[in-house]
Amino acid sequence: MTKGWVELVRRQGLQEALKLLGSRISTGAMIGRAGHWLFARTGDGLVFGLGGRPEPGETLVEALRREIREEAGLAAAVQDSPLTHLFLDAGPLAVELPERETPRPAFIWRQQTPSSPIDLDGYVCAVYRVRVASGEPISSPRDTVEGFVWLSSRVLAEGGPLVAGQPGVRCPGLAAGKPLTLLGSAAFAGAWLRAGSRPGAASESDH
């Protein structure tokens, strides 16, 4: 499956090849700064990556830049990842996508369990490393984004239960001790770091 899918990327492009993996195509962001990674949150502690589905005529990268601007008020520079980790039915599996797809995603995930608090059935998401300018994210009027969370590389890579205010977890506007539930790209981020990404590497390029 994987070898054939990578060949399909070469023939038809990433965006078309993703349609073979899921019925709902989306993009996500790994935004790193000073050893921490930025995610969006709801008021009840659901944590998820910035990003969303492309609009008609948009590329994945165009959609991601737009979503980050709309959701967090940040200008994004999408970075290339020479290796892309696949989290499909099993994984992770590292593959090298064609250079003509640059910028290439850091990882691609497909929802594997039906137990998510939100409906992710059929979702497949290409997650890119993203660099943003200095400044803090600003919540948009969107109902789903009520604030932001900064999680350290160590906390993400270690996994385990998370609460607001613990070491390595910064949640402006959320009461200390509030349990956090990682969804979507946020849920796969720790496995991506453990799979071979260098924790803290984002901070080296973001200074």
N, C-alpha and C positions, 0 to 999 in steps of 0.2 A: 504494500500500500504506500509506504513512505517514499520509496524510490520512484514509483510511478507518479506520485503526486508532485515530487520535485521536478520531474520531467515535464509534467503538465504546466508547472510554473514557467519553465523555460519556453514552452510553446505558446501559452496563452496569457501569461502574466499572472502576478500574484492575486490580484483582485478577482479574476475569473476563477482561478484555481481554488480560492477559499470557498466558493459556492459549492464545491464538491464535498466540503467538510461540514457545512451547516446551512440552515435555511435563513439565518439572520446574521449578516456580516457586520462587524463593528471594529472600532479602533480603540486603543487604550494607550496611556502614557506612563512611563517610568521617569518621573521628574526628580532629579537628584540635586541636593545642595548640602554641602558641609557634612557629608556622611549620613544624611537623612533623605527620605523619599516622601513626596507629597501625594496625598490622596484626598478625595472628597469624603464627606460624611453626612449622614442625616442626624436629626436631633436625638434619635433613640439609639445611636451608636453603630449604625451600619456603615461600613467603610468600603469604598470602591474607587477604582481608578477614574481619572478624568478621561473623557473621550466619548464616543458615541457612533451612531450609524451614519454612513455617507448619505448625503442627499443625491437625488438624480443628477448625474453628470460630474459628481465630485470623485476625485481619487481618494484613496485611504489617507494620504498625507494631508491633502487639503481639508478633509473632514476633521482630522485630528487637530490641526491648527485652529480651525473655526471653533471646535468644541472647547478647547482650552481657553480661547479668548472669551467665549460666551459664558463658560462656567466659572472661570477664575479671573478674568480680566488680565491675562498674561499673554505676551507675545512669545511664541514658541519657535525654536529652531530644532527640527527633527533630525536626529543623528543616525548614522549608519551603524549596523551591527553585522560584522563579517560572519558570525555564526548566529543562527536562529534556532532556539530550542522549541521543540514541538511537545505540547502537552495535549495529546489526543486521547485515544483509548488507553494508552500506557505512555510512560515517559518519565523524565524528559529524554528526547532524542535530539542531538545537535545536528543540523544540516547546514550546508552552505548554499544559499540561494543565489541565482545569477546576479552578477554585478549590475546588469541593466535595471534591476529592481531597486537600486540604491535611491533613497535610504531603505535598508532592509530592517524588518522588525527584530527586536531582541528575543521575543518569544511569541508563540501563537498558542492559545488555549481554546479548548472546547469544553463546555459544561459537561461534567462526568457523572453528577449525581442529581437526583430530583429534590434534594433536601434544602435548596437555597430558599431564604426568606423572600426573595423576589424571583420573578419568572425569567429564567435564563435558558429555558428549553430551546434547543436549536441554535444557540448562539455560538459563533466562532469569532474570536477576537485577535487581531494582530496588534501587539503591544510594542511600541517604539520607545527607545531612549530619547529623552527630550531635554534640551537646555532652555532655560528661561532667564530673562534678565533679572537683576536684583529687584527686590520689592516683595511685598506679601500678596498672596492671592486675595481676591475680593469676591464674596459670595454674590451670586446672581439671583434674580427673582425666581429661578427655577425651583419648583417644589422639592426636587430630590437632592439639591445641594444646599445644605443649611450651614455648612462650615467645612473646615479642613483639618487634616491630621498629618503631622510629620512623624514618620517612623524610622528609627535608626536601622542601618544595615544589619547590625547585630541582632536586634529584636526580630526583624523579619526572618533572618536566616535561622534563628533558633526555633521559631515557631512557638506554639503554646498559647494559652489564654492571655489576652491583653486587656488592660483597663486604662482609662484616661489618667494621666499624671504619673504613671510608673516610669522608671528610668528608661530613656530612649523613646518615649511616647509623648509628643506635644500636641495637645488638643485645645487650642484657644476657644473659649466660650463653652466648653463642656466640663461638667462637674468632675472633679477628681474621684476616681474609683468607679466611674461608669464603665460597665463592660463594653468591649468593642467586638464586633463581628466582621471579619474580613470576607468580602464577596468579590467574585469575578477576578479582575487583574490583581487586586490586592491579595486575594487568596493564593494566587499562583506565584506572587513575587518572591516569597521566601524560597520556594523550590528552585526558581530561576537563579537566585543568588547562590544557592548551594550547588547548582549544576555547573558552575564554572565562572560566573561573573565575579569580578573582583569587588567585594564590598568596599565602598568608599570611592570607587573609581569615578563615579559621577561628580564627586566633590572636586576631584583633581582637574576636571575640565570645566567646571562651573565657576571657578574663582576668577 
